[in-house]
């Protein structure tokens, strides 16, 4: 429901010539969500598995703050340390707004990745769907679109569309893995 409406509104008002990679990523994800009945795990595990590239980013982090902003809505900030392509050490920080309906949380947010040296950055936006597992733990699956002006280590991430899976424990610690979506 809500996520599908969000995609339709984005597609209607987004101008493809202004940010083509974001438009393309949202268009592809919206189409796939319609086809699979909003089952992201089905996208990742079965039908589109052949479209996934190698895992390119793995991170461990912590939810830093969670603030209620309305009924069943929260704004969440996070920080993490991770590795791109197995050898590029980075920090990641960002935030998202989550809207919970029953056992499902729909999230949209953004983040910034910075190399360990601090001289290169990339930004990204994401959409995710999550639910509770094993009591107070949660699991999210989603898609993100990365952008950077870097010509160095992070250049490969420019306009990259990915899918990811995040596991969050009861203390707010999380692990996240990203795969390129070809």
C-alpha positions as CSV (number, residue, x, y, z in Angstrom):
1,X,0.0,0.0,0.0
2,X,1.9,3.0,1.3
3,X,5.2,2.1,-0.4
4,X,3.4,1.4,-3.7
5,X,1.7,4.8,-3.6
6,X,5.0,6.4,-2.8
7,X,6.6,4.9,-5.9
8,X,3.7,6.0,-8.1
9,X,3.9,9.6,-6.8
10,X,7.7,9.6,-7.3
11,X,7.3,8.3,-10.8
12,X,4.6,10.8,-11.7
13,X,6.5,13.9,-10.5
14,X,10.1,12.9,-10.9
15,X,11.7,14.3,-14.1
16,X,13.9,11.7,-15.6
17,X,16.3,14.2,-17.2
18,X,17.1,15.7,-13.8
19,X,18.3,12.6,-12.0
20,X,18.2,9.7,-14.4
21,X,19.8,7.1,-12.1
22,X,17.4,7.7,-9.3
23,X,14.4,7.7,-11.7
24,X,15.6,4.4,-13.2
25,X,16.2,2.8,-9.8
26,X,12.8,3.8,-8.5
27,X,11.1,2.8,-11.8
28,X,12.7,-0.7,-11.8
29,X,12.0,-1.3,-8.1
30,X,8.3,-0.1,-8.4
31,X,7.8,-2.4,-11.4
32,X,9.3,-5.4,-9.6
33,X,7.3,-4.7,-6.5
34,X,4.1,-4.7,-8.6
35,X,5.1,-7.9,-10.3
36,X,6.0,-9.7,-7.1
37,X,3.1,-8.3,-5.0
38,X,5.6,-6.3,-2.8
39,X,7.6,-9.4,-1.8
40,X,11.2,-8.1,-1.7
41,X,12.5,-11.3,-0.3
42,X,11.1,-13.0,-3.5
43,X,13.0,-10.5,-5.6
44,X,16.3,-11.1,-3.9
45,X,16.1,-14.9,-3.5
46,X,14.4,-16.2,-6.6
47,X,13.1,-14.4,-9.6
48,X,15.8,-11.8,-10.0
49,X,18.7,-13.6,-8.4
50,X,20.5,-13.8,-11.8
51,X,20.5,-10.0,-11.8
52,X,22.5,-9.6,-8.7
53,X,26.2,-8.9,-8.9
54,X,28.8,-9.6,-6.2
55,X,28.3,-8.3,-2.7
56,X,30.2,-5.0,-2.7
57,X,29.5,-3.5,0.7
58,X,29.4,-5.0,4.2
59,X,28.9,-3.0,7.4
60,X,28.3,-3.2,11.1
61,X,26.8,-0.4,13.0
62,X,24.4,0.9,15.7
63,X,21.1,2.8,15.8
64,X,22.2,6.1,17.5
65,X,18.8,7.7,18.0
66,X,15.2,6.9,17.5
67,X,12.6,9.6,17.9
68,X,8.8,9.2,17.6
69,X,7.4,11.7,15.2
70,X,3.8,10.6,15.0
71,X,1.5,7.6,15.5
72,X,3.5,4.5,14.4
73,X,6.2,6.8,12.9
74,X,9.8,7.2,13.9
75,X,12.9,9.0,12.7
76,X,16.0,6.9,13.2
77,X,19.7,7.8,12.9
78,X,22.5,5.3,12.5
79,X,26.3,5.1,12.2
80,X,28.5,2.2,11.0
81,X,31.9,1.1,9.8
82,X,32.2,-1.0,6.8
83,X,34.2,-2.3,3.8
84,X,33.6,-1.7,0.1
85,X,34.9,-4.3,-2.3
86,X,36.6,-6.1,0.5
87,X,39.4,-3.5,1.1
88,X,38.0,0.1,1.1
89,X,37.4,1.0,4.7
90,X,34.5,3.5,5.2
91,X,32.2,5.0,7.7
92,X,28.5,5.4,7.0
93,X,26.0,7.6,8.7
94,X,22.4,8.4,7.9
95,X,18.8,8.5,8.9
96,X,15.4,7.3,7.8
97,X,11.8,7.6,8.7
98,X,9.9,4.5,9.4
99,X,6.1,4.0,9.2
100,X,4.8,0.8,10.9
101,X,1.6,-0.9,9.8
102,X,0.9,-4.0,11.9
103,X,4.1,-6.1,11.8
104,X,5.6,-4.4,8.8
105,X,7.8,-1.2,8.8
106,X,8.3,0.8,5.6
107,X,11.4,3.0,5.7
108,X,12.9,5.6,3.4
109,X,16.1,7.4,4.1
110,X,19.5,8.6,3.1
111,X,23.1,8.3,4.1
112,X,26.7,9.3,3.5
113,X,29.7,7.1,3.1
114,X,33.2,8.5,3.7
115,X,36.5,6.8,3.1
116,X,38.7,6.1,6.2
117,X,41.1,8.8,4.9
118,X,38.2,11.3,4.8
119,X,38.9,12.5,1.3
120,X,36.1,10.8,-0.6
121,X,32.4,10.7,0.0
122,X,29.3,9.2,-1.6
123,X,25.6,9.7,-0.8
124,X,22.7,7.4,-1.2
125,X,19.0,7.1,-0.8
126,X,17.1,4.0,0.1
127,X,13.7,2.4,0.5
128,X,13.2,-0.7,2.7
129,X,10.5,-3.0,4.1
130,X,11.1,-4.7,7.4
131,X,9.5,-6.9,10.0
132,X,10.1,-8.3,13.5
133,X,11.8,-11.7,13.8
134,X,12.7,-13.6,16.9
135,X,11.1,-11.3,19.5
136,X,12.8,-7.9,19.5
137,X,15.0,-8.4,16.4
138,X,14.1,-7.0,13.0
139,X,15.1,-7.7,9.4
140,X,14.9,-5.2,6.5
141,X,15.3,-5.7,2.8
142,X,15.5,-2.8,0.3
143,X,17.1,-1.0,-2.5
144,X,19.4,1.9,-2.6
145,X,20.9,4.3,-5.3
146,X,24.4,5.7,-4.8
147,X,25.9,8.9,-6.1
148,X,29.4,10.4,-5.9
149,X,31.6,12.9,-7.7
150,X,34.7,10.9,-6.6
151,X,37.2,9.9,-9.2
152,X,39.2,7.7,-6.8
153,X,38.3,4.7,-4.7
154,X,34.6,5.4,-4.6
155,X,34.1,6.2,-8.3
156,X,32.7,2.7,-9.0
157,X,29.7,3.5,-6.7
158,X,28.4,6.4,-8.8
159,X,24.9,5.7,-10.1
160,X,25.0,2.2,-8.7
161,X,21.7,0.6,-7.8
162,X,21.8,-2.1,-5.1
163,X,19.7,-4.4,-3.0
164,X,20.5,-5.0,0.7
165,X,19.5,-6.9,3.8
166,X,19.9,-5.5,7.3
167,X,19.6,-7.5,10.6
168,X,19.0,-5.4,13.7
169,X,19.3,-6.9,17.2
170,X,17.3,-5.9,20.3
171,X,20.1,-3.4,21.3
172,X,20.1,-1.5,18.0
173,X,23.3,-3.1,16.6
174,X,23.0,-4.1,13.0
175,X,24.8,-5.8,10.2
176,X,24.1,-5.0,6.5
177,X,25.1,-6.5,3.2
178,X,24.7,-4.9,-0.2
179,X,24.7,-6.5,-3.7
180,X,24.9,-4.6,-7.0
181,X,21.7,-4.8,-8.9
182,X,22.7,-5.2,-12.6
